[in-house]
């Protein structure tokens, strides 16, 4: 933004005066600090963005309630700026008393380094940041407006950046900005078209409108010879103003271009008129055909794409849904020597791939949806022993007829390949290519007929590819899933390099006959996840395992026990998650490892109790869900768990009370769902000292809540939700919550009013949702509105 933007004819002189005064005072305090200058500049931009639509809002407020609400909040923001200005003036006058004997600006500045201003600066910075956030919110919600005609009054404006705003339309009056040089409209997601007379701004030298809904280029832009255009999408249709030839004279297109609707080009010669080859500033190009079920003229599409030859320095190219039987000669001949990324997707009729291995700088290659390709042979590599010399990422997907990758005759290919994805290639058979170095990541999904050894990889992800064999020598990370998996451990002893193993299987498939998982065979494991193993009964462990930190077991219907003596044999375990294991009845003797931090138990209906005294003093987080037979929490929690911070209990109907000694004093957050009796015992759960800050009560079966003395006074955040029978709030129970700041009420359809005495004065945020009776009373003009007038933020 230029200085003229702020000193010129802004719509609101009130905003201008406020901004000028604020800038002067602000720079007095923060002289020489670049970060604060940037903050002030940001504030100026945001004030302008709001101010530029303010006059228009004044006119629209009488017919549009949303605009009226927006305008009120905009004025509040300006008043906030005025208040900030007054406080700065007060601070400056206080320090100037100390500087009366000094005449130079430098000595005045020295006086501004007083201890008083040192602390005041931090407060001002914080206030500025909050004001900017408020203005950003107003700017974001300005989609209720269109940019007003009065913008044309900014006749001295040289640069206008409306990026990331929600404007729907630019007024034609913008075309009268005779000095405008730069217009930026990037990320204006609601903007659908540009003014038709934009070419009248003869000074315009840069136009940007990426990430908008604009699909048409206004007529006449080609007359602006020095204009650099950055756009992302050009939509081709049958009209003259949107024909592909319109791109012909826009040789200053910069960065990226996505040409859509290429199926509507009837004459291939029009594609030649687009003259893409001479658009040397283009770095990224996408050619997109859109399929609607109509028949495909393969020959015409071949001629069209041949005439859309990109510039030689293009680095990123994507081709989508092309219907020709062969790719263009300019791709077959490898004329795009500087290509870095190539994506070919949905070219269903193409029968062969070009020799892409000859592209020296190709780094990232995606090939998907080539339904006619049955075999990929040495031609793809380019008959070159050093093919794909720069390729780091390769992906094949949705190749429904692909059967063979004939690459045995090629040696030394893919010397720098790091990532290989092969997905949804159900007919692919045989051996994958041998690679000179282990991959960082290999993912093979839904390739049921693929055989032989998978290439060496540090991280391997297999899903539905049961005949693939594993090379464990260098593997560090393995994820297996789906059906048709061979027995994993029947032919080997384990791995000394694997540090993360994740098996996600279908419990409806018995092809994995693992009944005992040999944890001793994987001494380096740090993370183990076993899910959906239908036959798993136990995890064997005979000696101490010093590396395992995370153990997650889920959907194992036959699992009966955890590793014996795990409190000694798993000294490094910090997280244990057991979910949907219906036969698990108890924890092993000795309890849990001493370094345990997090414990999650879900859907274990036979679990009856926790081990006596067998809890880690480091335990911080515990979640217990749907354990229908669990009758008690660990005794002496208040002394055994000094680090305990978070507790979540859901759907445990037999849990009726907290331990007699109460809950740990450091407990900061708690959620209780469908545990009405447990909620009723809260009064005795908190002793004299409690730090509980956040409490969420869900599915409580009560008509009135909370009773007096039930909740601790330390609460700062209280949520009550999904209580179908709750009719009223108990003021005595709420009035004791002197620290409460945030209060949320959700899905309580019978809750009909707030307490007669209102809510605690400490509350600054109130959220009410899906409580129709209460919401109606709390709306502006409602019977309970005065009860919440003191609350700063209200969300209904």
C-alpha positions in Angstrom: 0.0 0.0 0.0 1.3 3.5 -0.8 1.2 6.7 1.2 -1.4 8.1 -1.2 -3.8 5.4 -0.1 -3.9 6.8 3.5 -3.5 10.6 2.7 -5.9 10.6 -0.2 -9.7 10.7 -0.2 -10.7 8.0 2.2 -14.4 7.6 2.6 -14.5 8.3 6.4 -12.6 11.4 7.6 -13.2 10.1 11.1 -11.2 7.0 10.4 -8.5 9.0 8.7 -8.0 11.4 11.6 -7.9 8.5 14.1 -5.4 6.6 12.0 -3.1 9.6 11.5 -3.1 10.4 15.2 -2.7 6.8 16.2 0.2 6.4 13.8 2.0 9.5 15.2 1.6 8.5 18.9 2.4 4.9 18.2 5.7 5.7 16.4 6.6 8.0 19.3 6.6 5.1 21.6 8.0 2.4 19.3 10.6 4.5 17.4 13.1 2.4 15.5 11.4 -0.9 16.0 10.7 -2.6 12.7 8.3 -5.2 14.0 6.1 -2.5 15.5 6.2 -0.5 12.3 4.9 -3.6 10.5 2.2 -4.0 13.1 1.1 -0.4 12.6 1.2 -0.9 8.8 -1.0 -4.0 9.2 -3.5 -2.0 11.3 -3.6 0.7 8.6 -4.4 -1.9 5.9 -7.1 -3.5 8.0 -8.7 -0.1 8.8 -8.7 0.8 5.1 -10.3 -2.6 4.2 -13.1 -1.9 6.6 -13.3 1.8 5.9 -13.5 1.3 2.1 -17.0 -0.4 2.5 -18.3 1.7 5.4 -20.1 4.4 3.3 -21.8 1.7 1.3 -22.8 -0.1 4.5 -24.4 3.2 5.7 -26.8 3.0 2.8 -27.5 -0.7 2.9 -28.0 -1.0 6.6 -31.7 0.1 6.3 -32.5 -2.9 4.1 -30.1 -5.5 5.2 -29.9 -6.5 8.9 -26.6 -8.3 8.4 -25.1 -5.1 7.1 -26.5 -3.2 10.0 -24.9 -5.6 12.5 -21.6 -5.4 10.6 -21.6 -1.6 10.6 -22.2 -1.4 14.3 -19.2 -3.7 15.0 -17.1 -1.7 12.5 -17.9 1.5 14.5 -17.0 -0.3 17.7 -13.6 -1.2 16.3 -13.0 2.5 15.4 -14.0 3.5 18.9 -11.5 1.0 20.2 -8.9 2.7 18.2 -9.9 6.0 19.7 -9.7 4.6 23.2 -6.3 3.3 22.5 -5.2 6.7 21.2 -6.4 8.4 24.5 -4.4 5.9 26.6 -1.3 6.5 24.5 -1.8 10.3 24.9 -2.1 9.9 28.7 1.1 7.8 28.8 3.0 10.3 26.7 1.9 13.2 28.8 3.1 11.4 31.9 6.6 10.9 30.5 6.9 14.3 28.9 6.9 15.8 32.4 10.3 14.1 32.8 11.5 15.5 29.5 10.5 19.2 29.9 14.1 20.3 30.1 15.1 18.4 26.9 14.7 19.9 23.5 15.9 17.3 21.1 13.9 14.4 19.8 16.6 12.0 20.9 16.3 13.1 24.5 12.6 12.9 24.4 13.0 9.3 23.2 15.3 8.7 26.1 12.6 9.8 28.5 10.3 7.3 26.9 12.5 4.5 28.2 11.1 4.9 31.7 10.0 1.8 33.6 6.4 3.0 33.3 6.5 3.0 29.5 8.5 -0.2 29.4 5.5 -2.2 30.8 3.0 0.0 28.9 4.6 -0.9 25.5 3.7 -4.5 26.0 0.1 -3.6 26.8 -0.2 -1.4 23.7 1.2 -4.1 21.5 -1.3 -6.5 22.9 -4.2 -4.1 22.4 -3.0 -3.4 18.8 -3.0 -7.1 18.0 -6.5 -7.6 19.4 -7.7 -4.6 17.4 -6.1 -6.1 14.2 -7.8 -9.4 14.9 -11.2 -7.7 15.3 -10.7 -5.8 12.0 -9.6 -9.0 10.3 -12.9 -10.6 11.4 -14.9 -7.7 10.1 -13.0 -7.8 6.8 -13.6 -11.5 6.5 -17.4 -11.0 7.1 -17.6 -8.2 4.6 -19.0 -10.7 2.1 -22.4 -9.2 2.9 -21.2 -6.1 0.9 -20.0 -5.5 -2.6 -17.1 -3.0 -3.0 -18.9 0.4 -3.2 -18.8 2.7 -6.2 -17.0 5.3 -4.0 -13.8 3.4 -4.4 -13.5 5.3 -7.6 -12.9 8.4 -5.6 -9.4 7.2 -4.6 -8.0 8.8 -7.7 -4.4 8.9 -6.5 -4.3 5.2 -5.6 -1.4 3.3 -7.1 -1.8 -0.1 -5.4 -4.9 -1.8 -4.2 -4.7 -5.2 -2.5 -8.1 -6.8 -1.6 -6.7 -10.3 -1.3 -8.3 -12.7 1.1 -11.5 -10.6 1.4 -15.0 -11.9 0.6 -16.1 -9.3 -2.0 -18.5 -10.7 -4.5 -18.1 -8.0 -7.2 -15.8 -5.2 -8.2 -17.6 -2.0 -9.1 -17.0 -0.6 -12.6 -16.0 2.6 -10.9 -12.6 1.0 -10.1 -11.8 1.5 -13.8 -11.6 5.2 -13.2 -8.5 4.8 -10.9 -6.3 6.5 -13.5 -3.1 6.0 -11.5 -3.6 2.4 -10.4 -0.6 0.2 -11.2 -1.2 -2.9 -9.1 -4.5 -4.7 -8.4 -4.4 -7.9 -6.2 -7.5 -10.0 -5.7 -5.9 -13.3 -4.7 -7.9 -15.7 -2.5 -11.1 -13.7 -3.0 -13.2 -16.9 -3.0 -16.5 -15.2 -3.6 -15.3 -13.0 -6.5 -16.9 -14.2 -9.8 -16.0 -11.6 -12.4 -13.8 -8.7 -13.1 -15.0 -5.3 -14.3 -15.5 -5.3 -18.1 -13.7 -2.0 -18.6 -10.6 -2.9 -16.7 -8.5 -2.3 -19.8 -9.2 1.5 -19.4 -6.8 1.6 -16.5 -3.9 2.2 -18.9 -1.4 2.5 -16.0 -2.2 -1.1 -14.8 1.0 -3.2 -15.0 0.2 -6.0 -12.6 -3.1 -7.9 -12.1 -3.5 -10.9 -9.8 -6.7 -12.9 -9.2 -5.6 -16.4 -8.2 -7.9 -18.6 -6.2 -11.2 -16.8 -7.1 -14.3 -17.9 -9.0 -13.2 -15.7 -12.0 -13.1 -17.8 -15.1 -13.2 -15.2 -17.8 -10.7 -12.6 -18.8 -12.2 -9.1 -19.4 -12.0 -8.0 -23.1 -9.3 -5.6 -24.1 -6.7 -6.6 -21.5 -4.4 -7.6 -24.3 -4.2 -3.9 -25.2 -2.2 -3.3 -22.0 1.2 -4.3 -23.4 3.1 -4.0 -20.1 0.4 -5.8 -18.0 1.6 -8.9 -16.1 -1.2 -11.2 -15.2 -1.3 -13.8 -12.5 -4.4 -16.0 -12.7 -5.0 -19.6 -11.9 -8.0 -20.7 -14.0 -9.2 -20.0 -17.5 -12.5 -21.6 -18.4 -13.0 -22.5 -22.1 -16.5 -22.4 -23.6 -18.1 -21.9 -27.0 -18.5 -18.1 -26.7 -16.1 -15.8 -28.4 -15.1 -14.0 -25.1 -14.1 -17.3 -23.5 -12.5 -19.0 -26.5 -9.0 -20.5 -26.0 -7.7 -18.0 -28.5 -8.3 -15.2 -26.0 -5.1 -16.3 -24.3 -3.1 -15.6 -27.4 -2.1 -12.0 -26.8 -1.6 -12.3 -23.0 2.0 -13.2 -23.3 2.8 -11.8 -19.8 0.9 -14.5 -18.0 2.9 -15.3 -14.9 3.4 -18.3 -12.6 0.5 -20.7 -13.1 -2.4 -21.4 -15.4 -5.2 -24.0 -15.2 -7.1 -24.3 -18.5 -10.4 -26.0 -18.0 -13.1 -27.2 -20.4 -10.8 -28.1 -23.3 -13.4 -30.6 -24.6 -15.3 -27.5 -25.8 -12.6 -26.6 -28.3 -14.2 -27.5 -31.7 -11.4 -26.3 -33.9 -7.9 -27.4 -32.9 -6.5 -24.4 -34.7 -8.0 -22.2 -32.0 -5.7 -24.0 -29.5 -2.7 -23.0 -31.6 -3.8 -19.4 -31.3 -3.5 -19.6 -27.5 0.3 -19.5 -28.2 1.2 -21.2 -25.0 4.7 -21.9 -26.3 5.6 -18.2 -26.1 4.3 -17.6 -22.6 7.8 -17.9 -21.1 6.8 -16.7 -17.7 4.5 -19.7 -17.0 6.0 -22.1 -14.6 2.9 -24.3 -13.9 0.3 -25.5 -16.4 -2.7 -27.7 -16.1 -4.7 -28.9 -19.1 -8.1 -30.2 -18.1 -10.8 -31.9 -20.0 -14.2 -32.4 -18.3 -16.2 -35.5 -18.9 -20.0 -35.5 -18.9 -20.7 -38.9 -20.5 -20.6 -37.6 -24.1 -18.7 -39.5 -26.7 -15.0 -38.6 -27.1 -13.4 -37.5 -30.4 -10.0 -38.9 -29.8 -8.5 -37.5 -33.0 -9.7 -34.0 -32.3 -8.3 -34.1 -28.7 -5.0 -35.3 -30.0 -4.8 -32.3 -32.4 -5.9 -29.9 -29.6 -3.2 -31.0 -27.2 -0.6 -31.0 -29.9 -1.3 -27.3 -30.4 -1.1 -26.5 -26.7 2.6 -27.0 -26.6 3.9 -25.3 -23.4 7.0 -23.1 -23.1 10.3 -25.0 -22.9 11.1 -23.7 -19.4 7.9 -25.1 -17.9 8.5 -26.9 -14.6 5.1 -28.3 -13.5 2.6 -29.9 -15.9 -0.7 -31.7 -15.2 -2.9 -33.3 -17.8 -6.4 -34.5 -16.6 -9.0 -36.6 -18.5 -7.4 -36.3 -21.9 -9.2 -38.6 -24.3 -6.6 -39.1 -27.0 -5.0 -42.5 -27.7 -1.5 -41.1 -27.5 0.2 -38.3 -25.6 1.4 -35.3 -27.6 4.7 -35.4 -29.5 6.1 -32.6 -27.5 5.9 -34.9 -24.4 7.1 -38.0 -26.3 10.1 -36.0 -27.6 11.0 -34.8 -24.2 11.2 -31.2 -25.3 10.2 -30.0 -21.8 13.8 -30.4 -20.6 13.2 -28.4 -17.3 10.2 -30.4 -16.1 10.2 -31.0 -12.4 6.7 -32.3 -11.7 4.4 -34.2 -14.1 0.9 -35.5 -13.3 -1.0 -37.5 -15.9 -4.5 -38.4 -14.6 -7.5 -40.0 -16.2 -6.0 -40.4 -19.7 -8.1 -43.6 -20.1 -7.5 -44.2 -23.8 -3.7 -43.7 -23.9 -2.0 -46.9 -24.8 1.6 -46.2 -23.9 3.7 -43.9 -21.8 6.4 -41.6 -23.2 10.1 -42.1 -22.3 9.9 -40.0 -19.2 13.1 -41.5 -17.8 15.1 -39.2 -20.1 13.8 -36.0 -18.4 17.0 -35.0 -16.4 15.3 -32.9 -13.7 12.0 -34.7 -13.3 11.5 -35.0 -9.5 7.9 -35.9 -9.0 5.8 -38.2 -11.3 2.1 -39.2 -10.8 0.4 -41.6 -13.3 -3.2 -42.5 -12.7 -6.2 -43.8 -14.5 -4.6 -45.2 -17.7 -7.1 -47.9 -18.4 -5.6 -49.1 -21.7 -2.1 -49.8 -20.4 -1.4 -53.4 -19.8 2.4 -53.3 -19.7 5.1 -50.7 -18.8 8.4 -51.6 -20.4 11.9 -50.3 -21.1 10.5 -47.6 -23.4 9.2 -45.8 -20.3 12.7 -45.7 -18.9 14.1 -44.4 -22.3 16.5 -47.3 -22.8 18.9 -45.5 -20.6 20.9 -47.1 -17.7 20.6 -43.8 -15.7 17.0 -43.1 -16.4 15.0 -41.1 -13.9 18.2 -39.7 -12.5 16.5 -36.9 -10.5 13.2 -38.6 -9.6 12.4 -38.7 -5.9 8.7 -39.5 -5.8 6.8 -41.9 -8.1 3.1 -42.8 -7.9 1.0 -45.2 -9.9 -2.7 -45.4 -9.0 -6.0 -46.7 -10.5 -4.3 -48.7 -13.2 -7.1 -51.2 -13.6 -5.6 -53.3 -16.5 -1.9 -52.9 -15.7 -0.3 -56.4 -15.4 3.4 -56.1 -15.9 6.3 -53.7 -15.1 9.0 -55.1 -17.3 12.1 -53.5 -16.0 14.6 -56.4 -15.5 16.6 -55.2 -18.5 17.1 -51.8 -16.9 19.9 -51.4 -14.4 20.8 -48.3 -12.4 17.4 -46.6 -12.8 15.8 -44.5 -10.0 19.1 -43.7 -8.2 17.5 -41.0 -6.1 14.0 -42.4 -5.6 12.8 -41.9 -2.0 9.0 -42.4 -2.2 7.1 -45.0 -4.2 3.3 -45.4 -4.2 1.5 -48.2 -6.0 -2.3 -48.1 -5.4 -5.4 -49.8 -6.8 -3.6 -51.9 -9.5 -5.5 -55.2 -9.0 -3.9 -57.1 -11.9 -0.3 -56.1 -11.4 1.9 -59.2 -11.1 5.5 -60.2 -10.9 8.5 -58.4 -9.4 8.9 -54.7 -8.7 12.2 -53.1 -9.9 15.3 -53.5 -7.9 16.4 -50.1 -6.5 20.0 -49.1 -5.8 19.2 -47.7 -2.3 16.4 -48.3 0.2 13.4 -46.1 -0.1 12.3 -43.8 2.6 8.6 -44.7 2.0 7.0 -47.5 0.1 3.2 -47.8 0.0 1.4 -50.6 -1.8 -2.4 -50.8 -1.6 -5.0 -53.0 -3.3 -2.5 -55.0 -5.4 -3.7 -58.4 -4.5 -1.7 -60.3 -7.2 1.6 -58.6 -6.7 4.3 -61.1 -5.8 7.9 -61.3 -4.8 9.9 -59.1 -2.4 8.9 -55.5 -1.9 11.8 -53.1 -2.5 13.8 -52.2 0.6 12.3 -49.4 2.5 12.6 -47.7 5.9 8.9 -47.1 6.0 6.6 -49.7 4.5 2.8 -49.4 4.2 1.0 -52.5 2.9 -2.8 -52.9 2.4 -4.5 -55.8 0.6 -1.4 -57.2 -1.1 -1.1 -60.6 0.5 1.6 -62.1 -1.7 4.2 -59.5 -1.2 7.3 -60.7 0.8 9.2 -58.4 3.1 12.8 -57.6 3.3 13.3 -56.8 7.0 17.0 -55.9 6.8 16.6 -52.1 6.8 13.0 -51.6 7.7 12.2 -49.2 10.5 8.4 -48.6 10.1 5.8 -51.1 8.9 2.1 -50.7 8.6 0.0 -53.6 7.3 -3.7 -53.8 6.8 -6.7 -55.1 4.8 -7.5 -58.6 3.8 -5.6 -61.3 2.0 -2.5 -60.9 4.2 -0.2 -63.9 4.7 0.8 -65.1 8.2 3.2 -62.4 9.3 5.5 -64.2 11.7 5.4 -67.8 10.5 8.6 -67.6 8.4 10.9 -65.4 10.4 12.2 -64.6 13.8 11.6 -60.8 14.0 13.4 -57.6 13.3 16.1 -55.8 15.1 15.6 -52.5 13.2 11.9 -52.0 13.2 10.9 -49.3 15.7 7.2 -48.9 14.7 4.8 -51.7 13.7 1.1 -51.2 12.9 -1.1 -54.1 11.9 -4.7 -53.1 11.0 -6.6 -56.2 9.9 -10.1 -57.1 9.1 -11.6 -59.3 11.9 -13.8 -60.9 9.3 -10.7 -62.4 7.6 -8.9 -65.3 9.3 -5.9 -65.3 6.9 -3.7 -64.0 9.7 -3.4 -66.8 12.2 -1.5 -64.8 14.9 -2.7 -66.0 18.3 0.5 -65.0 20.2 2.4 -61.9 19.3 6.2 -62.4 20.0 7.2 -59.0 21.3 10.7 -60.4 22.2 11.3 -60.8 18.4 11.1 -57.0 18.0 13.6 -55.6 20.5 13.8 -52.1 18.9 10.0 -51.5 18.8 8.9 -48.1 20.2 5.3 -48.1 18.9 3.2 -51.2 18.5 -0.4 -51.1 17.2 -2.4 -54.4 16.8 -5.9 -53.9 15.5 -8.5 -56.3 14.1 -6.5 -59.5 14.8 -9.3 -62.0 15.1 -7.2 -64.8 16.7 -4.9 -62.8 18.9 -5.0 -64.1 22.5 -1.9 -62.7 24.2 1.4 -60.9 23.8 4.3 -62.9 24.8 7.2 -61.3 26.6 9.9 -63.2 28.5 12.6 -60.5 29.0 12.7 -56.8 29.6 11.8 -54.7 26.5 13.5 -51.3 27.1 12.3 -49.4 24.0 8.5 -49.8 23.7 6.7 -46.5 24.6 3.3 -46.8 22.9 1.1 -50.0 23.0 -2.3 -49.8 21.3 -4.5 -52.9 21.0 -8.0 -52.7 19.5 -10.7 -55.0 18.1 -9.1 -58.2 19.2 -12.1 -60.2 20.4 -10.0 -63.1 21.8 -7.4 -61.1 23.7 -7.6 -62.3 27.4 -4.6 -60.7 29.0 -1.9 -58.1 28.8 1.8 -59.1 29.1 2.6 -60.6 32.5 4.8 -58.6 34.8 4.5 -55.7 32.4 5.3 -53.3 35.3 8.9 -54.7 35.2 9.3 -55.9 31.6 8.1 -52.7 29.9 9.9 -50.0 31.9 9.7 -47.4 29.1 6.0 -47.7 28.3 4.3 -44.3 28.6 1.0 -44.8 26.7 -1.4 -47.8 26.9 -4.6 -47.9 24.9 -6.9 -50.9 25.0 -10.1 -50.7 22.9 -12.9 -53.2 22.1 -11.4 -56.3 23.7 -14.4 -57.9 25.2 -12.6 -60.8 26.9 -10.1 -58.7 28.9 -11.0 -58.9 32.6 -8.1 -57.5 34.5 -4.7 -56.0 34.5 -1.7 -58.2 35.3 -0.4 -58.6 38.8 2.0 -55.8 39.8 0.0 -53.2 37.9 1.3 -50.8 35.3 4.8 -49.6 34.4 6.2 -46.8 36.5 6.7 -44.4 33.5 3.1 -44.6 32.3 1.7 -41.2 31.4 -1.5 -42.0 29.5 -4.1 -44.8 30.0 -7.1 -45.3 27.7 -9.6 -48.2 28.2 -12.6 -48.4 25.9 -15.3 -51.0 25.3 -13.9 -53.7 27.6 -17.2 -54.9 29.2 -15.6 -57.6 31.4 -13.0 -55.3 33.1 -14.0 -55.2 36.7 -11.3 -53.3 38.6 -7.9 -51.7 38.5 -4.8 -53.2 40.2 -4.4 -52.3 43.8 -1.6 -49.7 44.2 -0.3 -50.6 40.8 -0.4 -47.2 39.2 2.4 -45.0 37.9 3.0 -41.9 39.9 3.7 -40.2 36.5 0.2 -40.9 35.2 -1.4 -37.7 33.8 -4.2 -38.7 31.6 -6.9 -41.4 32.0 -9.9 -42.2 29.8 -12.4 -44.9 30.7 -15.3 -45.6 28.2 -18.0 -48.3 28.1 -16.6 -50.6 30.8 -20.0 -51.8 32.0 -18.7 -54.0 34.9 -16.2 -51.5 36.3 -17.3 -50.7 39.8 -14.5 -48.6 41.3 -11.6 -46.3 40.5 -8.2 -46.9 42.0 -8.1 -46.2 45.8 -5.8 -43.5 47.2 -5.7 -41.7 43.8 -5.1 -38.5 45.7 -1.7 -39.7 47.0 -0.7 -42.3 44.3 -1.2 -39.9 41.3 0.5 -36.6 42.2 0.9 -35.7 38.4 -2.7 -36.5 37.4 -4.2 -33.8 35.2 -7.1 -35.2 33.1 -9.9 -37.7 33.7 -12.6 -38.8 31.2 -15.3 -41.3 32.2 -18.1 -42.2 29.9 -20.9 -44.9 30.0 -19.7 -46.7 33.1 -23.1 -47.3 34.8 -21.7 -49.2 37.9 -19.3 -46.4 38.8 -21.2 -44.7 41.6 -18.6 -42.8 43.6 -15.1 -41.4 43.6 -12.5 -43.0 45.9 -12.9 -42.2 49.6 -9.7 -40.1 49.6 -11.0 -37.9 46.8 -9.4 -37.0 43.5 -5.8 -35.7 43.0 -5.5 -32.0 43.8 -3.6 -31.3 40.5 -6.6 -32.6 38.4 -7.2 -29.8 35.9 -9.7 -31.2 33.4 -12.6 -33.7 33.7 -15.4 -35.1 31.5 -18.2 -37.2 32.9 -20.7 -38.6 30.4 -23.8 -40.7 31.3 -22.6 -41.2 34.8 -25.3 -39.5 36.8 -24.5 -41.2 40.1 -20.8 -40.4 39.8 -21.7 -36.7 39.2 -23.8 -36.8 42.4 -20.7 -37.7 44.3 -18.6 -34.7 43.1 -19.2 -32.8 46.4 -16.9 -35.1 48.3 -14.4 -35.6 45.5 -12.6 -32.3 46.0 -11.0 -31.6 49.2 -10.0 -28.2 50.5 -7.5 -27.6 47.7 -8.6 -28.1 44.1 -7.2 -26.9 40.8 -9.9 -28.3 38.5 -10.4 -25.7 35.8 -12.5 -27.4 33.1 -15.5 -29.6 33.7 -17.8 -31.1 31.1 -21.0 -32.9 32.1 -22.8 -34.9 29.4 -26.0 -36.9 29.4 -26.9 -36.1 33.0 -30.3 -37.5 34.2 -31.4 -34.5 36.3 -34.1 -31.8 36.2 -32.0 -29.3 38.2 -28.3 -28.8 38.3 -25.8 -28.0 39.9 -26.8 -28.3 43.6 -25.1 -26.0 46.1 -21.5 -27.0 46.9 -21.4 -29.7 44.3 -18.8 -28.0 42.0 -15.4 -26.6 43.1 -14.9 -22.9 43.1 -11.8 -23.2 41.0 -13.7 -23.9 37.8 -13.0 -21.5 34.9 -14.8 -23.5 32.1 -18.1 -25.4 32.5 -19.9 -27.3 29.8 -23.3 -28.9 30.3 -24.6 -30.8 27.3 -27.0 -33.5 26.0 -29.2 -33.4 29.1 -32.7 -34.1 27.8 -34.4 -33.7 31.2 -32.6 -30.7 32.5 -35.2 -27.9 33.2 -33.4 -25.4 35.3 -30.1 -24.2 36.6 -29.5 -23.9 40.3 -28.3 -20.4 41.1 -26.8 -21.3 44.5 -24.7 -24.0 42.8 -23.5 -21.6 40.1 -23.0 -18.5 42.3 -20.2 -20.2 44.2 -18.2 -20.5 40.9 -16.4 -17.1 41.4 -13.6 -18.0 38.9 -15.9 -19.2 36.1 -15.1 -17.5 32.7 -16.6 -19.7 30.1 -20.1 -21.4 30.3 -21.5 -23.6 27.6 -25.0 -25.1 27.4 -25.8 -27.4 24.5 -28.6 -29.8 23.6 -30.8 -29.3 26.7 -34.2 -28.9 25.0 -36.2 -28.5 28.3 -34.0 -25.9 29.8 -36.4 -22.9 29.7 -34.7 -20.0 31.5 -31.7 -18.8 33.4 -31.8 -18.4 37.1 -33.8 -15.3 38.3 -30.6 -13.9 39.8 -28.7 -14.3 36.5 -25.2 -15.8 36.0 -21.9 -15.2 37.9 -20.4 -11.9 37.1 -17.0 -13.5 36.3 -18.4 -15.1 33.1 -17.0 -13.4 29.9 -18.1 -16.1 27.3 -21.5 -17.7 27.1 -22.4 -20.3 24.4 -26.0 -21.7 24.1 -26.8 -24.2 21.3 -29.7 -26.5 20.6 -31.6 -25.2 23.7 -34.5 -23.6 21.8 -36.5 -22.4 24.8 -33.5 -20.8 26.4 -32.1 -19.4 23.2 -35.3 -17.5 22.5 -35.2 -15.8 25.9 -31.6 -14.9 25.5 -31.9 -13.2 22.1 -31.9 -9.4 22.0 -35.1 -8.2 23.5 -35.7 -11.6 25.1 -36.8 -12.0 28.7 -33.4 -13.3 29.9 -31.2 -10.9 27.9 -30.6 -8.5 30.8 -29.4 -11.4 32.9 -26.4 -11.8 30.5 -25.8 -8.1 29.7 -22.5 -8.2 31.6 -21.1 -11.0 29.4 -18.7 -9.8 26.7 -19.0 -12.6 24.2 -22.3 -14.3 23.7 -22.7 -17.1 21.1 -26.3 -18.2 20.4 
